[in-house]
Amino acid sequence: MAVDEQLKSEMARQGIVVTSLQELYNWGRRSSVWPMNFGLACCAIEMIATTMARWDMARFGAEVFRPSPRQADLLIVSGTVTKKMAPQVVRLYNQMPEPRYVIAMGACAISGGPFKQGYNVLKGIDRYIPVDVHIPGCPPRPEALLQAFIELQKKIDAQPLTGEGRPRFLDVDAQGEFPVPEPGEHDLEPTSNKGVWTVPVVIK
Amino acid sequence: MSDMASTPYFSLAILFFAALGFGLAPLGLAWLWGRVFAPPKPNAIKNAIYECGLESKGDAWVQFNSAYYLYAIIFLIFDVEAVFLLPFAVAFTGLGAAACLAMLVFVLMLVEGLAWAWAKGVLTWA
């Protein structure tokens, strides 16, 4: 049950804090998102810079980079996903416990970027796993990663705990396993996860 | 009961159980939260052994050869020896016969240790 915004601000003036379990729960979730200690290419350098003193991601509660997917909430796909690396990325995503989120950082991670025409580069990680926030740029500046993180926090904050649009981990029927692609003869098999990504129709 | 409460160790016993509870309560609550509220979505990939994203080969319960332990012990002996030998070598020209004799005894003791290890077959990797 949502709290009336007007009533809430009125009571806050009187010194009474009113909240709902959902707000409290989401506040806790968004304030301690632990990213995975995982870098793929040059974007990872920017990601490292973001965690250091100058940009200081710790201000948003995300300084605890976990070296194991078992303890991580957020996968920052920072850099070029080659077709050799893609199965590992998808497997790591699978090994993270719910709730889990993904930020695709940089031109390569969102589309293949400057290597899009290359035979060995995946044209966007969202072919296999659901991406919450895409960041363009080559590489994106640390401010861009911070903004993406703030956007993710907004998304977590707005998620209802019940009913339509609730997070996947609270939905019993939601997909939990994302198939890990295997290297095939010419390309990864399958070339994309049909449940996550729809193959665009190319009109020539 | 009054006897027990009057012993000086009674407060320590209370503190011991308080400390135990302080440590165990969060673990228990976390376990309870995991059991009751966290909806598990297990699958074969998620439950697999974590190996940096690669498919794991073999079992995670690898046993290390105990020979590593003996090597570490021997390394430790000669590591410490080097610490003592360096100042000895630097001050060698200014040292008396007694100091040289003491150092000789020290080195001979270590050599004895090495000879023992050699005789025991530690130096051959099994």
Interface residues (C-beta under 8 A of the other chain):
Chain A: S68 P69 R70 P87 Q88 V89 R91 L92 N94 Q95 P97 E98 F169 L170 V172 A174 G176 E177 V180
Chain B: A38 P39 K41 P42 N43 A44 I45 K46 A48 Y50 C52 G53 L54 E55
